[in-house]
């Protein structure tokens, strides 16, 4: 929430000494701190090259927190022994190349719109947050260097398109994963200024609103206008402070945050009550379903990158984490609760984007931290398995109805075209039109080329 309180005399003295604190200007969560100097910022803008026709491309990243079972959903092995193939059967789809689980009948109807890569893998630890980190950034964090999320990179390179933040996470950032590792949903070495705006609310609730978009009730309009003069106070206080390039970037973030809080268009983008009830029910009146609908509205309003976390943590709720026994999810829970909710919302999102003419410029990518063990465990579930899993993509220039890569006969390891996290992120960047020769200001002000995220997009999809 913004704080427009003018600085005290002591705080003004610090400003004159060119010592900038968060309290001096604003408190806007992720938007409140500066991670880059203005020369770095402008340098990236000058070096960015976007392929013609991709200027308006955006991305919705659906992150299937918990790690869905690829063998039970997208890479089924009906001819394998029972302890491998599990209890579910594959079904025909609208694409001759794709067969998927009977648990996803609505996916089957739109299989011509998405394409699957069945040979994903990574060499990180088999813990949730290690996979979250690698799959969203393309890299493992080493040497104290945190690589920025793909959405943060998009925000940095493409910038803001409207009063809304360029990078948003719905419904909120990931919680605990058990490994005590950074989850990768941040600006990383780009700085806090490129962290996402997190909704921090459940859009499925009856009286849903976005509390951080508007000032608290105790602050009236006159008081807000009075506090908006903070910039003027700074101008009058010190020319030396105003000359600072870092402060000029801080002011840009300040103004962006103020626009977000006071913009009618921003408020309306988050207002799901403007959607017909029939449309809301088509997505499903679940947290994930309404997040998918909200993502479509935000894309229409100019947001560049949206990450939807299907779940918030692997603890204390039913998720894709199907170890088979409490406190984790059983295969029955996946069948009766998780898959119907997920199938309904995803199919509605793709159909809605397509019908509105938005799918061509909106990449929708479905990722997870890993897959599940090929062999069913004694509890009737499957455990963590980063050695092989599936991901799929729709829109944003992707040709639908295709399968790339292949796993071995039991879904244990890639057999053809191994695809690592860097390849996944490179595919996202390729869809968004980024030239891989572009670079970011990396740690220690050293150039960080986009090729360091991943050099091989899945070109078979385009």
N, C-alpha and C positions, 0 to 999 in steps of 0.2 A: 504494500500500500504506500502511496506517495506521502511524504511528509513535507509540507510546504512552509513549516515554521521558519521564520527568518533567523539567521544565526545570531547568537549572543555576542557581546563585545569580545569575549575571550575567543570565541570561535572565529570571529572576523580577524582577530590577530593571527590565528593559525592560517587563515586564508591568505593574509598578506605575506606570510612566510612560505607560501606555496605548498603547504602541507594539506592535502585533500583527504578528508575522511568521508565515509558513507553518510554519517549524520549531518555533515555540512550541506549536503544537497538533497539526497533522496533515499528512500528505502523502498525498492520495488522488487524485492526478492531477487530473481535471477538477473534482472536488468540493472541492478544497482551499482555494480562495480566495473571498473575499467581494466581490461586485460591487454589493450593494445594502444600504441601511440598512433596519432593521426597519420604520420608518414607511412607506417606499416599498413594502415587501413587503406590509404589512397593507393599505395603500391599494388596491393592485391586487386583493387578495382581496375587499375591501368593494365594489369597483366591478364585479366580474365577475358577469355574468348569463349563465346557460346555459339554452337552451331546454328546456322540460320534455321528458323522454324521451331526452335526449342525455347525461345525467350519466355514463353508463358508456362513452361512445364513446371509441375509441382509434384509432390510425392506424399502418399499416405503409407506409412510403414506400420503394418499390423504386427505387433510382436507377441507371439504365442507363448507367453511366460509359463514356464513349467516344463516345456519340451514335449510336444505331441509325439505319439507313436507313429512313426512313418510306416511301419509294417502293418499297422491296423487302419491306416487312412489313405496315404498317397503312393505307397510303394509296396503293395500287397504281394504276398508270396503264396498263392493258393495251392501250388504243387509241393510246397515244403511240408515237412512233418508237422503234426498237430501242435507240438510245443513251440513251433516257429510261426506257423501261419495264424494262430489264434482263432477266435470264435467267429470272426466276421468274413463276409464274402465280398468280392469285387462286383461292381455293376458297370454296365455300359454307360457311356456319356455322349454328349453331343459332338465330341471329337473322337474320331476313330483311333487316334494315337494314345488316348488317355483312358485308363480305367482307374477308378477310385473306389473307396469303401461304400458299402450300403449305408453307412452312418452319415453320409453327406449327399443325400439325394438332390438337394438344391444346387450344390456345386456341379453335379453331373449335368444339369440343365444348361449351365453356362460355361461348360468346359472348353468351348470354342473361344472364350474370351481370355483365358489364362493359360500359362505354360509352366511346366514343372521342371526343376532340376533335381534329380534323384541321387546325386553323388556328392552332396555337401559333406564336409568333414572339417574338424580342426584338432589341433594337438594340445589344446588347453586342458586344464583339470576338469574332471567330470563333476563340477559343481556349477550351480545355476549362474552365479554372478560372473564366473570366468567366461562362460558362453555369452552372457548378455553383453559384456564388455567387447569381446572379439567380433560378434556378429553385427553390432551397431556401429563400430568404428573401423573394422577391418584389421585391427591389430591388437596384440596383447600389450598391456601397459608394462613397460620395463624401465629401469633406471629412473623411476620417479616421474617419467613423462606420461601424461594422460593425453591420449589422442582424442580429438573432438569427435562427437557424434556426427553422422552424415548430415543431420539436420542443421547442426551448428555451422558446418562447412557451407551448406547451402545458404544459410542466413548471411554468412560473411561475404560470400561471393556474389550472391544475387541481391542481397539487401531487402529492404522493406518495400512492399508493393502497395500497401494501404495503411490505415491507422492501426490495423491489427499486427501483432508480432509476426515475424516471418517464420518462427519455429515454435510449435505448440505441442505439448504432451497431454494426452487425454487418458483416463480422467485425472491421473496424477503420476508422479515419478514412481519407479519401482521401489518396493520396500526391501526387506531383508531377503538374501538368497542363501545364507548359510556359510558362505565362504569369506565374508568380511572383506570383499573386494569392491572397488568402484564399479558401478554398473554401466558406465559408458554413456549415460543420458545427460551429458553436460558439454560445455564449451571447451573443456580440456585446455590445451595450451593456448587456444585463442583467447581465453579469459572469460570471466563471469558475464561479461557483456553479451556473450553469445550462448549462454545457457538458455534453455527453453522456457517459455511461459507455461507453467503447469496449472491446469484448471482447478485442482484441489476441491472438486465437488462431484457429486453423482448426478448426471443429467437425467437419470431415470426417476429420480424422486419427484413427487407431485409438485412441490413448490421450488423446483430447481432455479437457481440464479447464480451468477458468477460474482461472489462477494468482493473479489479484488479488482473488479472493473470499475467500481464506483466508490467514491469517498464514503467514509462512515457517516451515519445520519447526523452525528453531532457537528459535522462541518458543513455549514451552510454555503450557498453559492457566493455570497459576498465575501465570506472568509476565504473561500478558495481563490477568488480573484485577487484578494489582498495578498495571499501567500504566493500567488503566481508571480509576484513582483520580486521573488528571490533572485532571479537573473539580473534584474535591474539593480538590486542592492549590491550584487557582486560587481557589476560594472562600475558602480559609483565608489566602491570600496578600494579597488586596486586595479590599475592598468597592467601591472606585472602579472597578476593572476589571470587576467583575461587573455594575455599573450601566450599562455601555456597551451601547447598543442593538445596535451592530454585532456585539459579542461574543455577545449573545444569539442572533443569527442564525447566527453561527459555531458556537455550541454545537449548534444544530439540525442543521446540516450534519455536525458531528462525530458526533452520535448516529445520524444516518441512515447515515453511512458505517460506523459500528461495527455497526449492525444488519445491513447488507449482508454484512459479513464473517462474522458469527456466526449468521446466520439459516439454519436448516435448510431452510425453504421456498425461500429464495433459491438455495441450493446445488442443491436438487432441480429447480428450474425450469431450470437450466443443464445438468442431467444427461441427455444424450440416450440414455444406456444404458437408461433406463427406457422408451424407445419400442421397440415390437416391430421386429425387423429388417425385416419386410415393409413397415412404414410408412416406415422410413428409406430403403429402396430405392425406394419409390414417389416420394419427393421427389428421389431421385438422390443417390448417394454422392459428390457434388461439394461444393466449398466453398459455392457459392451454394445448392445444394439443401438442405444441412444448416443453412444460415443461415435459410432459409425455414421449416424445421421448428422450429428454435429460436425463431424469431419467434412462431410459433403458441403454443408453450409459454409464452413470456414474456407474451404477451397474456392467456393463461388465468390467469397468476399476478399480473396487475394492472399491468403496465407500460403507460403511457399512449401512448408514441410510440416507434416503432422505425424506424430507417433501415437498409436493407440496401444496401450497395454491391455491385453485381454484380461489379465488378472493383475493384482497389485503385489502379491507375494505368494510363495509356495506354502505358507503356513496359514492355518486356521480358515481356509476356504477351499472349496472344490476347484481344482485346476487341471491342467494337462499332466500334472506330476503323478502318473498312475502307478505308484509302487504296489498298489493292490489292497493295502490294509490301512486302517486308521493309524496316525492322523492324516494319511495321504489318501488320494483318490483311488477308487477301485475302477476296474474296467466297466463295471455296471454304471458307475457315476459318469464316466466319460460318455457312455452310450446314451444315457437317459437325460443328462443335464447339460454337459459341456457341448457335445456335438450339435444338438438341436439349436441351442442358443447361437453358437458360432456359425453354423450353416445358414441359418435364417438371416443373420445380420450381414454376413459377407456377400451373399447372393443379392440382397437388397441394395447394398452399396454399389456393386458392380453394375447392376441393371439400371439403377438410378443415375449414376454417372454417365452411362452409355446413352440413356434416353434424353439426357439434358445436353448431350454433345460435349461432355467434359472428359470422357475417358481417354480420348486421344492425347490430351495434354496432362493427364493425371496418372502417374505410375502408382499402382497399388501393389506393394510387396509384402508377402507373408513370411515372416522369419521366426526362428526359434533358436534357443541356445544349444540344443542338441536333439537327437532322437531318443529312441528307447531300445533296450537290449533286444536282439533278435529272439532270444529264448524267453518264454514266459517264466516268471519266477514262481516259487512255491506258494506265494499269496495270490497268484492269479493275475499279477500285474507285470509291468516291465520297468526296468531300472534305467539309470542315466547311460547314454551312449553317444559320445561325440564323434565316434569313428565313422558314422554314416547317418545321414538324415536328408530330408527333403525341404525345399523352399519353392515358392511359386510367385509369379509376377503377372500382372495384367495392366493394360493401358500404357500410357507414356511411350508409345512407339513399339511396344512389345507385340509380336505376332502370336496370337493365341492358338490353343489346341496342339501345342508341341510338348515333347518330352526330350530333355537334354540330360545326358549322363545316364549311367546305369549302375546299380549295386549288384553285388554278388548274389547267388541263389538264395541266401537267407537274409539279405539286407544288412549284412554285417560290415562291409567295407565297399568303397567305390570300385567298380570293375571297369568303368569307362569314364573319361573326362572328370577326374577329381576336381572338385570346386571348393576353394577355401574361403574364409571370411573376406579376404581382400578382393577376391573375384566378385563377391556379392556386392560390396560397397562400390567397386569399380562399375558394376552394372547399373547401380543407382545413378552414379555420376554421369555415365554415358547417356542414360535416358534423359537426365536433366540438361544435357547438352554441353557439359563442361569439357574443355580441352584439357587432356591429361598433362599438357605441358604447363598448365597454370600451376602456381605455387602459393603457399601460405607463408606468413612469417612464423617460423617454428620456434622452438625453445632456443634461448640465447640469440634471438633475432636472426637465426640462420634460415635460409629458404627451405621450405618443406614442400616438395613437389607432390602433386596429387598421385603420382605413380607410387609414392610410398604407402598409400592406402591399399592399393591393389592395381596391378597392371593389366589384368586380363578380364574385361567384361565378358559376359556370356553372349557373344556375338551371334550365336545361333538363334537367339530370341528376336533379333532385329532384322 
